[in-house]
Amino acid sequence: MIEVDFTKSHVIHQWKADSPLIACRISPSGEQCVSSSQDNHLQRWNMANGEKTVLQGHDSWVHTMAYTKSAEQLISGGCEGRLIWWSILEAEPKIVRAIQAHQGWIRGVEISPDGSLVVSVGNDQIIRLWKTDTGEKLHEWPAHERHIYSAVFHPDGKHLLTGDLMGKVHVWKLEDRSLVRSLDGSTLYNPNKGQNAEFGGVRSLAVSPSGHEVYAAGTHKGSNPFGAVHEPLLLRFNWADGALTKSHVCDGIPGGLLYRCVALNDATVATVSGGSSGGLLLFFNASQDKEVHRAGLPSLARDMDLHVGKGLVASAHYDQHVRISGLFA
């Protein structure tokens, strides 16, 4: 295991796709990374040599995907509403199954801690739970009044969290799908009446490895959303009672939005910011309101993923590159 030092973050690899990138995920083994692009394709990258394999199957953009716990398959969610299971380890990955899962955009796909469940959420405001191994739909329920942007399972395997456009974070008991509590992330909602724009939302959710904290990422101070004037914001909540314990802000990033947050450990959260201020990896912990470290990226970033064991961050960029950063000297 690598001794992670996020203050040493630096780009060690970059590989170019054929179209601007949207999302990315690193496999559990750290041996491959998959990205999605604006030509509706996925790209599988060999982390050792950058070899690219293109996957074709979606008819629209893919904003979200997740590896199964065994890492033998990848599940991607498209804006056409389809979930696709891929045999991601094969030399030429094939479609294992494809399901019309939602009406409109799928914005979040996550795997439960034990690997048995897939959750999908999106613009139709409905949460759907599926069996990972068969694709059988187990449950669905209307969960939010507005678009659902994000979802994450709690490490206890008994709860699910979902976040929406309005900044509402709901905590669900999986056993009976009952609402346990709601967390107030309304500062992440940035409507602009002059532009007739509803902007912001809980773009990403994460839970600390211990399960004691919840993180919600997005933007605030959206004075001119269409002009890309909005600043990164990360909210930190206490799991036990849902209380907001800290609002993490950033100086000098007038055009930024946190597209994803991932817990590095129980103290530190890794995030990626993209917008008119460029691409940045931002790291936060409970010791201070502002980021404890920022690392500039060569181009506007739209997503990131973290492999703690190997100390690697993958980032997806508008300039068509997936970049791998090392969190070590």
ROVO-349200 format. One record per residue (C-alpha): y, x, z; residue in one letter. Coordinates in Angstrom, 3 decimals. Each point is the difference from the previous one (the first is absolute). Layout:
N
Y;X;Z;a;
...
This chain:
329
0.000;0.000;0.000;m;
3.462;1.252;-0.956;i;
2.588;0.490;2.735;e;
2.657;-2.405;-1.233;v;
3.659;1.041;0.198;d;
2.170;-2.557;-1.782;f;
3.056;2.274;0.264;t;
-1.723;2.273;-2.540;k;
-0.403;-2.750;-2.609;s;
0.114;1.386;-3.542;h;
-1.281;-1.045;-3.420;v;
-3.162;1.916;-0.927;i;
-1.128;-1.938;-3.101;h;
1.531;-2.350;-2.554;q;
-1.755;-1.724;-2.866;w;
1.523;-2.164;-2.720;k;
-1.161;-3.426;-1.156;a;
1.035;-1.825;-3.180;d;
2.332;-2.499;1.671;s;
2.150;-0.301;3.157;p;
-2.176;-0.263;3.096;l;
0.017;-2.854;2.513;i;
-2.578;0.577;2.740;a;
-2.546;2.567;1.199;c;
-2.869;0.444;2.471;r;
-2.051;3.016;1.119;i;
-3.759;-0.436;0.378;s;
-1.533;0.244;3.503;p;
-1.573;3.335;-0.976;s;
3.301;1.349;-1.288;g;
-1.721;1.048;-3.224;e;
1.796;-2.443;-2.283;q;
3.200;-2.006;-0.272;c;
0.570;-3.166;-2.004;v;
3.391;-1.092;-1.318;s;
1.252;-3.024;-1.947;s;
2.579;-0.050;-2.771;s;
2.315;-2.280;-1.952;q;
-2.358;-0.058;-2.996;d;
-2.366;-2.075;2.237;n;
-2.509;2.860;0.323;h;
-1.404;1.899;2.962;l;
-0.484;3.761;0.046;q;
-2.626;1.815;2.034;r;
0.981;3.583;0.781;w;
-2.375;2.756;1.082;n;
1.783;1.588;2.958;m;
-1.579;3.395;-0.711;a;
1.171;0.413;-3.587;n;
2.188;-2.971;-0.965;g;
-2.478;-1.372;-2.545;e;
1.062;-3.526;-0.987;k;
-2.208;-2.996;-0.786;t;
1.721;-3.197;-1.178;v;
-1.254;-3.421;1.182;l;
0.871;-3.065;-2.093;q;
-0.561;-3.548;1.212;g;
3.199;-1.553;1.333;h;
2.409;-2.005;-2.136;d;
3.011;0.743;2.181;s;
1.380;2.500;2.488;w;
-2.054;1.004;3.018;v;
1.999;0.322;3.222;h;
-2.882;0.383;2.420;t;
-3.541;1.334;0.304;m;
-2.482;1.138;2.628;a;
-3.155;2.072;0.159;y;
-3.037;-1.591;1.598;t;
-1.195;1.685;3.181;k;
-2.901;1.639;-1.834;s;
2.512;1.224;-2.617;a;
-2.457;-1.036;-2.731;e;
2.367;-2.674;-1.298;q;
3.730;-0.568;-0.373;l;
1.541;-3.484;0.118;i;
3.277;-0.518;-1.858;s;
2.328;-3.002;0.006;g;
2.142;-0.851;-3.021;g;
3.111;-2.054;-0.613;c;
-2.136;-2.289;-2.181;e;
-1.768;-1.016;3.231;g;
-3.318;1.755;-0.581;r;
-2.008;2.128;2.401;l;
-2.162;2.598;-1.741;i;
-2.822;1.995;1.592;w;
-0.528;3.394;-1.709;w;
-3.007;2.360;0.182;s;
2.461;2.764;0.745;i;
-2.469;2.874;0.487;l;
-1.598;-0.259;-3.438;e;
1.024;2.446;-2.721;a;
1.420;-2.991;-1.895;e;
0.777;-2.680;2.618;p;
-0.996;-3.533;-0.953;k;
1.100;-3.442;1.162;i;
-2.530;-1.243;2.557;v;
1.646;-3.412;0.350;r;
3.325;-1.672;-0.717;a;
1.282;-3.073;1.838;i;
2.992;-2.214;-0.675;q;
1.099;0.190;3.613;a;
3.637;-1.152;0.106;h;
2.620;-1.905;-1.941;q;
2.474;2.718;-0.928;g;
0.518;3.429;1.456;w;
-2.438;1.603;2.408;i;
2.071;2.199;2.304;r;
-2.482;1.124;2.637;g;
-3.698;0.935;0.069;v;
-1.586;1.506;3.120;e;
-3.509;0.694;1.320;i;
-1.066;-0.902;3.561;s;
-0.868;2.840;2.428;p;
-3.740;-0.708;-0.288;d;
0.262;-0.194;-3.791;g;
-1.451;-3.507;-0.303;s;
3.171;-1.933;-0.876;l;
2.719;0.179;-2.614;v;
3.310;-1.761;0.566;v;
2.346;-0.816;-2.871;s;
3.523;-1.435;0.181;v;
2.783;-0.674;-2.462;g;
2.679;-2.241;-1.380;n;
-2.018;-3.211;0.375;d;
0.478;0.291;3.801;q;
-3.737;-0.260;0.682;i;
-2.253;2.411;1.880;i;
-3.491;0.370;-1.437;r;
-2.969;1.757;1.586;l;
-2.900;1.230;-2.128;w;
-3.353;1.656;0.581;k;
0.369;3.594;-1.111;t;
-3.534;0.370;-1.340;d;
-0.278;-3.268;-1.953;t;
3.552;-1.219;-0.620;g;
-0.833;-3.335;1.636;e;
3.088;-1.797;1.285;k;
-0.447;-0.682;3.704;l;
3.299;-1.578;1.017;h;
3.470;-0.792;-1.249;e;
2.989;-1.503;1.732;w;
3.714;-0.555;-0.702;p;
1.672;2.522;2.250;a;
3.679;0.495;-0.830;h;
2.880;-2.001;-1.398;e;
0.988;2.790;-2.400;r;
-1.695;2.757;-2.003;h;
-2.419;2.116;2.040;i;
0.730;3.666;-0.637;y;
-2.439;1.829;2.259;s;
-3.105;-0.182;2.160;a;
-1.902;2.292;2.356;v;
-3.016;-0.353;2.275;f;
0.392;0.989;3.636;h;
-2.356;2.858;1.003;p;
-1.777;-2.363;2.422;d;
-1.430;-1.840;-3.025;g;
0.890;-3.326;1.598;k;
3.538;-0.506;-1.263;h;
1.901;-0.033;-3.287;l;
3.739;0.479;-0.500;l;
1.994;-1.273;-2.991;t;
3.669;0.434;-0.911;g;
2.248;-1.979;-2.336;d;
3.291;0.004;-1.899;l;
1.923;-1.469;2.958;m;
-1.086;2.798;2.333;g;
-2.514;-2.104;1.903;k;
-3.122;1.807;1.216;v;
-2.845;-2.295;1.030;h;
-2.931;1.105;2.155;v;
-3.228;-1.915;-0.705;w;
-3.242;-0.223;1.952;k;
-2.705;0.539;-2.591;l;
-2.657;-1.991;1.834;e;
1.740;-3.321;-0.576;d;
3.067;0.997;-2.095;r;
2.305;-1.209;2.768;s;
3.547;1.339;0.307;l;
0.244;2.172;3.112;v;
3.688;0.903;-0.213;r;
2.789;0.846;-2.419;s;
2.084;3.174;0.019;l;
3.670;-0.176;-0.957;d;
0.712;2.367;-2.866;g;
2.873;-2.065;-1.378;s;
2.260;3.072;-0.285;t;
-2.199;0.956;-2.969;l;
1.196;-3.117;-1.883;y;
3.139;0.704;-2.057;n;
1.211;-3.081;-1.875;p;
3.132;0.324;-2.128;n;
1.625;-3.337;-0.778;k;
2.463;1.487;-2.476;g;
-2.855;1.305;-2.126;q;
-2.211;-2.996;0.773;n;
-2.560;2.578;1.099;a;
-2.699;-0.239;2.630;e;
-0.846;3.581;0.752;f;
-1.863;2.113;2.515;g;
-3.085;-1.089;1.877;g;
-2.830;1.721;1.837;v;
-1.014;2.345;-2.800;r;
-2.700;1.689;2.079;s;
-1.778;-0.381;3.330;l;
-1.907;2.572;2.054;a;
-1.585;0.191;3.445;v;
-0.343;3.134;2.129;s;
-3.566;1.386;0.310;p;
-0.108;-1.095;3.658;s;
1.147;-3.496;-0.978;g;
2.906;0.100;2.448;h;
2.827;-0.105;-2.563;e;
0.824;-1.873;-3.209;v;
2.331;1.316;-2.722;y;
1.835;-2.024;-2.648;a;
1.780;1.746;-2.869;a;
2.661;-1.039;-2.476;g;
3.765;0.098;-0.347;t;
3.248;-1.257;1.540;h;
3.739;0.056;-0.699;k;
-0.649;-1.472;-3.428;g;
3.655;-0.447;-0.911;s;
-0.734;0.295;-3.727;n;
-3.727;-0.443;-0.744;p;
0.456;-0.117;-3.780;f;
2.033;3.203;0.245;g;
-2.742;1.658;2.065;a;
2.210;0.224;3.093;v;
-2.318;-0.418;2.991;h;
-1.287;2.338;2.702;e;
-3.488;0.780;1.377;p;
-1.097;-1.730;3.211;l;
-3.167;0.314;2.083;l;
-0.652;-2.371;2.905;l;
-2.256;0.955;2.918;r;
-1.632;-2.769;2.083;f;
-2.112;-0.046;3.141;n;
-3.403;-1.529;-0.784;w;
-0.563;-1.516;3.453;a;
3.004;-2.342;-0.022;d;
1.527;0.358;-3.476;g;
3.273;1.415;1.334;a;
2.159;2.087;-2.325;l;
0.247;3.451;1.596;t;
1.947;1.935;-2.630;k;
1.795;-0.412;-3.322;s;
-0.220;3.269;-1.903;h;
2.924;0.643;-2.368;v;
1.062;2.866;-2.270;c;
3.327;1.666;-0.759;d;
1.053;0.952;-3.495;g;
-2.454;-2.200;-1.916;i;
2.222;-2.781;-1.430;p;
-2.599;-0.920;-2.615;g;
-3.404;-0.060;1.651;g;
-2.868;-2.343;0.804;l;
-3.164;0.802;1.940;l;
-2.820;-1.045;-2.306;y;
-2.825;0.993;2.343;r;
-0.636;1.174;3.539;c;
-3.187;1.635;1.319;v;
-0.697;1.133;3.563;a;
-0.506;3.768;0.120;l;
-1.028;-0.206;3.661;n;
0.996;-1.996;3.078;d;
3.406;1.687;0.033;a;
1.035;0.387;-3.633;t;
0.331;-2.313;-3.006;v;
0.178;1.315;-3.564;a;
2.012;-2.016;-2.533;t;
1.251;0.300;-3.560;v;
3.482;-1.031;-1.127;s;
0.986;-0.700;-3.586;g;
3.182;-1.168;-1.661;g;
3.278;1.313;-1.364;s;
-0.067;2.741;2.661;s;
-3.219;1.355;-1.518;g;
-3.419;0.486;1.547;g;
-0.477;1.075;3.609;l;
-2.831;0.365;2.477;l;
1.393;-1.080;3.381;l;
-1.759;0.535;3.322;f;
0.842;-1.933;3.174;f;
-1.160;0.083;3.611;n;
0.917;-1.838;3.184;a;
2.225;2.806;1.288;s;
3.032;-0.847;-2.127;q;
1.548;-2.746;-2.080;d;
0.373;2.069;-3.175;k;
-2.665;1.840;-1.929;e;
-1.334;3.191;1.575;v;
-0.557;1.558;-3.428;h;
0.757;-0.728;-3.632;r;
-1.453;1.690;-3.060;a;
1.564;-0.479;-3.408;g;
-2.159;-0.904;-2.989;l;
0.845;0.844;-3.645;p;
0.326;-3.608;-1.162;s;
0.355;-3.605;1.151;l;
-3.137;-0.940;1.955;a;
-1.597;-3.453;0.173;r;
-3.032;0.476;2.231;d;
-1.899;2.521;2.079;m;
-3.288;0.508;1.771;d;
-1.110;2.375;2.721;l;
-3.236;1.870;0.678;h;
0.345;1.235;3.569;v;
-3.158;2.115;0.045;g;
1.091;2.092;-2.980;k;
3.723;-0.141;0.785;g;
0.828;-1.451;-3.429;l;
2.510;-2.576;-1.214;v;
-0.192;-1.562;-3.462;a;
3.152;-1.546;-1.464;s;
0.449;-2.130;-3.139;a;
3.164;0.610;-2.018;h;
2.081;-1.671;-2.671;y;
0.021;3.239;-2.044;d;
-3.724;-0.657;-0.719;q;
-1.277;2.594;2.482;h;
-2.325;-0.289;2.948;v;
0.882;2.740;2.465;r;
-2.116;1.462;2.772;i;
1.838;1.458;2.981;s;
-1.569;2.194;2.646;g;
0.954;-0.508;3.649;l;
-0.738;3.596;0.918;f;
1.477;3.471;-0.422;a;
